[in-house]
């Protein structure tokens, strides 16, 4: 059997009881079941300030470089995007803005698209509303494609998220877990065919 595909999973939220962080944990579990080598990160664990070019000119923060390294090292990603005001979060945008900003004169990170180009990305979202955060995904997809990611056609938006999880963080409905599995497996399938 070939080596397990490295799969990066993260959510665009740092809230303690975030539905999207819970969904990211489910996606990580599903990824492991599918045979992937899963790296599940929490953006709260990275000290990344609000993007500012003047701040960047003084030196790219170390945790931004860590994120660049993680994004680059994983050919397959599952991104879980909360919806704020019909779009993705400021945290998600800020993370992508920092990671895609080239480091001038750096022999490794002088290209802004290097951490993104050719990555296969599956998108999930969760929301208490009826659409499940779907509008955030419709905005996030063009942003990722602009950075040369391959965005998986399958996506899943978990509606009524306040009722969707058990106390230990599992999905109540097996159909919802199957939808997550469908996204994860399509991402892994495509990444393998792209030579991951």
C-alpha positions as semicolon CSV with decimal commas, in nm:
position;residue;x (nm);y (nm);z (nm)
1;X;0,000;0,000;0,000
2;X;0,120;0,352;-0,075
3;X;0,214;0,595;0,199
4;X;-0,077;0,767;0,375
5;X;-0,172;1,102;0,221
6;X;-0,093;1,394;0,456
7;X;-0,422;1,575;0,533
8;X;-0,433;1,914;0,704
9;X;-0,754;2,006;0,889
10;X;-0,837;2,340;1,049
11;X;-1,133;2,563;1,127
12;X;-1,159;2,939;1,092
13;X;-1,268;2,986;1,452
14;X;-1,106;3,000;1,794
15;X;-1,428;3,003;2,002
16;X;-1,419;2,738;2,275
17;X;-1,756;2,581;2,186
18;X;-1,731;2,648;1,812
19;X;-1,949;2,419;1,600
20;X;-1,691;2,450;1,323
21;X;-1,407;2,336;1,548
22;X;-1,623;2,037;1,647
23;X;-1,685;1,963;1,279
24;X;-1,311;1,987;1,210
25;X;-1,251;1,727;1,482
26;X;-1,504;1,496;1,314
27;X;-1,334;1,551;0,976
28;X;-0,998;1,461;1,132
29;X;-1,141;1,140;1,272
30;X;-1,297;1,053;0,935
31;X;-0,966;1,128;0,763
32;X;-0,782;0,886;0,993
33;X;-1,047;0,621;0,926
34;X;-0,986;0,676;0,553
35;X;-0,613;0,609;0,598
36;X;-0,481;0,966;0,583
37;X;-0,197;1,101;0,794
38;X;-0,399;1,377;0,962
39;X;-0,260;1,697;1,109
40;X;-0,538;1,883;1,290
41;X;-0,433;2,233;1,389
42;X;-0,605;2,500;1,597
43;X;-0,542;2,852;1,472
44;X;-0,553;2,972;1,835
45;X;-0,221;2,794;1,886
46;X;-0,047;3,030;1,641
47;X;0,052;3,383;1,738
48;X;-0,053;3,563;1,421
49;X;-0,129;3,937;1,445
50;X;-0,368;4,130;1,223
51;X;-0,198;4,161;0,886
52;X;-0,003;4,485;0,850
53;X;0,260;4,542;0,581
54;X;0,458;4,774;0,809
55;X;0,470;4,502;1,074
56;X;0,568;4,249;0,809
57;X;0,853;4,475;0,693
58;X;1,008;4,431;1,041
59;X;1,006;4,053;0,993
60;X;0,747;3,786;0,922
61;X;0,625;3,638;1,252
62;X;0,767;3,293;1,327
63;X;0,422;3,138;1,357
64;X;0,334;3,262;1,008
65;X;0,637;3,074;0,876
66;X;0,520;2,767;1,071
67;X;0,182;2,792;0,900
68;X;0,348;2,829;0,558
69;X;0,546;2,512;0,629
70;X;0,235;2,321;0,739
71;X;0,026;2,434;0,443
72;X;0,304;2,344;0,199
73;X;0,373;2,004;0,356
74;X;0,013;1,881;0,317
75;X;-0,117;1,812;-0,035
76;X;-0,472;1,764;0,094
77;X;-0,668;1,998;0,323
78;X;-1,011;2,015;0,482
79;X;-1,102;2,371;0,576
80;X;-1,402;2,430;0,804
81;X;-1,538;2,781;0,762
82;X;-1,780;2,954;0,998
83;X;-2,012;3,211;0,845
84;X;-2,006;3,570;0,968
85;X;-2,234;3,816;0,790
86;X;-2,276;3,583;0,495
87;X;-1,902;3,526;0,442
88;X;-1,595;3,366;0,598
89;X;-1,439;3,496;0,919
90;X;-1,177;3,764;0,965
91;X;-0,958;3,497;1,124
92;X;-0,976;3,285;0,809
93;X;-0,895;3,581;0,584
94;X;-0,613;3,704;0,807
95;X;-0,455;3,358;0,817
96;X;-0,469;3,325;0,438
97;X;-0,340;3,681;0,387
98;X;-0,036;3,617;0,606
99;X;0,041;3,271;0,465
100;X;0,011;3,397;0,106
101;X;0,231;3,701;0,159
102;X;0,578;3,645;0,009
103;X;0,883;3,693;0,228
104;X;1,109;3,920;0,027
105;X;1,457;3,780;-0,026
106;X;1,376;3,449;0,140
107;X;1,507;3,157;-0,068
108;X;1,212;2,934;0,031
109;X;0,911;3,167;0,073
110;X;0,961;3,437;-0,191
111;X;0,651;3,308;-0,376
112;X;0,320;3,386;-0,210
113;X;0,138;3,101;-0,379
114;X;0,392;2,833;-0,281
115;X;0,198;2,715;0,029
116;X;-0,125;2,693;-0,176
117;X;-0,054;2,598;-0,539
118;X;-0,187;2,255;-0,630
119;X;-0,336;2,176;-0,289
120;X;-0,662;1,984;-0,296
121;X;-0,905;2,154;-0,058
122;X;-1,236;2,027;0,074
123;X;-1,467;2,273;0,243
124;X;-1,708;2,223;0,533
125;X;-1,910;2,465;0,743
126;X;-2,151;2,455;1,035
127;X;-2,411;2,706;1,147
128;X;-2,720;2,715;1,366
129;X;-2,908;2,849;1,062
130;X;-3,087;2,656;0,789
131;X;-2,809;2,701;0,530
132;X;-2,535;2,569;0,756
133;X;-2,284;2,839;0,664
134;X;-2,305;2,762;0,293
135;X;-2,260;3,127;0,194
136;X;-1,916;3,135;0,358
137;X;-1,809;2,849;0,131
138;X;-1,933;3,031;-0,180
139;X;-1,699;3,318;-0,090
140;X;-1,407;3,103;0,025
141;X;-1,387;2,889;-0,291
142;X;-1,286;3,176;-0,528
143;X;-1,028;3,297;-0,276
144;X;-0,865;2,954;-0,263
145;X;-0,882;2,909;-0,640
146;X;-0,716;3,247;-0,686
147;X;-0,424;3,105;-0,484
148;X;-0,410;2,805;-0,725
149;X;-0,577;2,551;-0,497
150;X;-0,794;2,276;-0,641
151;X;-1,128;2,303;-0,460
152;X;-1,319;1,978;-0,427
153;X;-1,663;1,988;-0,592
154;X;-1,812;1,811;-0,290
155;X;-1,876;2,032;0,010
156;X;-2,098;2,008;0,314
157;X;-2,272;2,272;0,521
158;X;-2,411;2,142;0,852
159;X;-2,736;2,321;0,935
160;X;-2,897;2,348;1,280
161;X;-2,553;2,286;1,429
162;X;-2,674;2,357;1,782
163;X;-2,863;2,027;1,771
164;X;-2,619;1,834;1,551
165;X;-2,355;1,717;1,803
166;X;-2,358;1,476;2,095
167;X;-2,206;1,594;2,425
168;X;-1,877;1,423;2,331
169;X;-1,858;1,602;1,995
170;X;-1,984;1,332;1,760
171;X;-2,245;1,404;1,495
172;X;-2,593;1,292;1,594
173;X;-2,701;1,205;1,239
174;X;-2,515;0,935;1,051
175;X;-2,616;1,109;0,728
176;X;-2,419;1,417;0,835
177;X;-2,111;1,205;0,907
178;X;-2,149;1,043;0,565
179;X;-2,152;1,388;0,406
180;X;-1,828;1,474;0,587
181;X;-1,683;1,141;0,474
182;X;-1,780;1,217;0,115
183;X;-1,583;1,543;0,120
184;X;-1,279;1,392;0,293
185;X;-1,265;1,090;0,062
186;X;-1,297;1,305;-0,252
187;X;-1,011;1,525;-0,133
188;X;-0,790;1,224;-0,065
189;X;-0,885;1,061;-0,396
190;X;-0,794;1,374;-0,593
191;X;-0,473;1,438;-0,399
192;X;-0,352;1,086;-0,474
193;X;-0,421;1,133;-0,843
194;X;-0,234;1,463;-0,844
195;X;0,068;1,273;-0,720
196;X;0,055;1,340;-0,347
